[in-house]
């Protein structure tokens, strides 16, 4: 039995890693948890910029968190 990670977009499955087998197989699909879209977007951005050091990444994460919390507890306009 082999297991790989994938994302289901509501219609299709997208493997997140190489599929280690060839040919036709019976599969079991297990939905483990919903994707936190803010987190996944942040991860995709950070994956493309592997040359950043830890301090840069922390600064970016702080900015993203500040923007995510910007309107919390603010009166609606």
Secondary structure by P-SEA (a helix, b strand, c coil): cbbbbbbbcccbbbbccccccccccbbbbbbccccaaaaaaaaaaaaacccccaaaaaaaaaaaaaaaacccccccc
